[in-house]
Each structure stands twice: as structure tokens, then as C-alpha cells.
Amino acid sequence: MNKKIFFLFLLFFGVTIYMDAQSVEPCGTTAAWNHLLNVHPELAQKRINTQKQIQDAMNSGIVHSRDVLVIPVVVHVVYKTQFENIPDKEIFSQLAVLNQDFRKKNNNFSQVHDSFKGLATDVGIEFCLAKVDPFGNPTKGITRTSTNIANLGLQYGPNGERQRIFYEDLGGVPAWNPDEYLNIWVCELGATLLGQASFPGGLKAEDGILIDFFAFGTQGMAQAPNNLGKTLVHEIGHYLNLKHVWGNHSGDCDEDDGISDTPMQEKPTKGCPGNRPFSCGSFDLFYDFMDYSSDACLAMFTKEQGEMMVATLQTVRSGLLTQTKCQTQVLEHPLRHIELRGNPAGENFVLFLSEGNIFEIGVTIYNIYGQQVLDTQNYFFPNEQVVDIHQLPQGLYFVMLTSSDAKVIKKLVVAR
Ligand SMILES: [Zn+2]
């Protein structure tokens, strides 16, 4: 290839990539709902009834004074290339983000403007990977299916009615009973759409959430600016009946999201604004998970959004709360429950935790002079994790465990 052709080649692909980046649609939930209504007009009334049930529950106050609610999740990885057959760790990284963000334990909350911090809430919902499948058998809560259909998540069947990903006869992977599991399909969405969720009151066979590989989890295929796991947080907001903060239509101040403590907002936010955007007479709450901002600055749900989601779970999605699919207990301060075993240690020691929902920790080891002696390593818990320390000389050390919201220090003796 001579230099001129090479330059044209670069220009062409450079422009293509630029255009792709411009045409990415963060969320296909409203479009999918409108398509569903066209095919099934009867769902309009069902949705109205569903909304009323949820609103009645909110008004009754049952959303307050309760335990943390746990939603069992199954992740269906539908891959076309081996690269897309993402490892379990990438899935754990996404669950860990959910368990931070729905408990207000996310460390990017600190960047929320002070005037908005008081609006934020610990929603009080956590997520587990199902341990029991629909047949009663043990499972990791992950299914893996290969496909040769490109962008399967975007495709519809021959008459344009059914979305293929949900139906086995159309090459998809059917949901586990959506009354009992939150189904999440990680699949190709043409790199043009990040995610899609179903509102409560939709079609049972198509109930759940689709996420593109590029916007799922925090490692591996996840790509900036959607590589902090916030796309799924947003889509679960829809799944639990939340609208976008600007309402159904952008470009005006005529319509709200039906939530009284989110300010009126004209349109979606892009990126992470340096100046505070202002519309409809107030500053925009672009930190809200139901906006389109980049993952880095999506950091909170408001109190009433939290109440809406909890009310949804306690009424029209209450089948998720039977607690038989995960059989784990919620730990309020999980880091404190991690045991350090095998101390004094020789070549390694063990970190152990058997209960709780998935979270991520960093492990850093210091000597008695406060100097870090090994690179920080990240692990997901609950787990039994062997930490290799064969290169450390004998002596006394301090092991610091760090999660998004807490730190714990343990003594370690290396003796051989
Ligand atoms: Zn959305």
C-alpha cells in the first residue's frame, strides 16, 4: 500500500469510526416499547393497570421500613466470536457495580454537586447470580450460547413482530421464568445501541434487559465512556418502572418523568459536562442514572426514584423476591466479614467469605515501615481466594482490604 492510499485508508476508517461514535444510541427501551405496542395494542391497558398498582403502593407507604431486597439474576451470554464469550469475572464486575450503585456505595458519588447530594438515596436493592435454575438444579446464574447471527439483539423474526434474541425458534435464548429471575442478555447490538429494557407490564416472553458487550461490566470488552457498568444500572431503572429524567420527549419542558424530586430537564446530557447545564428553570441532575451522561459521572438515584423501584418490586415484580433462587444473606458491611486464613503464612494466605452478594475488593500489602511491597490485586467476593506472597521475606506485614466504601487492615506474619 503506497502512502497516499494508506492515508485514504486511514481517513476512511477514521471517519467511519467517528460517525459510529456519533450514532450510538444509549438506550432503546422507549423504541422497543413502542414497537411492542404496535404488535400488541392490548398491552397499553395492561401497562396503565400496572402503573396504577405501583402508584398505589407508593402512596400507601409500604416502601419504607423494610429489609434490603435481593433480585436473582441470570446472565445469558450470546456470543458470535470467542472474544465475546466473556469470562465469569467480567460478569462479576458488572454485578459488583450494581451492588454499589443501588446501595449508594459507589465512589463516584463524591463528585455529585453538593446541592444535589441530599436528594440521593440508598435504594436498598442488591443483586445475586442465581444459584438454582428453573429445573431446581445448581447453577452459576450464567448461560452461554453461540450464534452465527450478526447483531442478534437487533433482529426481528420474518414478519417483524418478535425480537429474535428472546425466541429459540428464531435463534435466540429464551428467558428463565421472568416472574422469578431478572434475565439479562449480553449480546451484539450492532455497537449502535448500548442497552434495552422492558418496562413492567410488557410481554412476558420478552421481559428482561439486553446489553451490548461494549457497555457491560468494567473489564475485558467494556469500552470507555461506557466501561463502568452504568448502562445496566440505567436499564434496571426502566425495568423497575423509571423513565428518563427528561420524560418521554426531549427538546421541551412540557413533560416530566413523573418523579417529583428530579428537576425538570429539557433533554439528555452527553458526556460529563464541565459547566452545570441549566434547563426548564433549574440545574440539570446529570448525575442521575436515568440520564445519558457518560458512566464516569452517573452516580445517583433520587429518593422518589428509589421508592418507585421498591414499589415495583413489591407489587408487579414481587415474584423476584421469593429468596429461593440465591439463598444468601445480605451483609451490611461485607468487608468486615472477610477472614484471613493461614496466618502465620508461608508461600500464601487465604481470604475467605461465604455469604453476601458480589462485591469487589483491592488487596494491598504494606511492611511495618508503611511501604507497599506488592502490587494491589483485585478480587471478587464471596470467594475463597489464595494470595501468593512467596516473594515476601519473613516478617510482619499489614494487609489492607479496600472496597468502594470501606477499608479494613489485618496483620499478617510471614514465617517459613
Ligand atoms: Zn433509557
Boltz pocket constraint, residues with backbone or C-beta under 6 A from the ligand:
constraints:
  - pocket:
      binder: B
      contacts: [[A, 26], [A, 27], [A, 28], [A, 29], [A, 234], [A, 235], [A, 238], [A, 244], [A, 290]]
      max_distance: 6.0
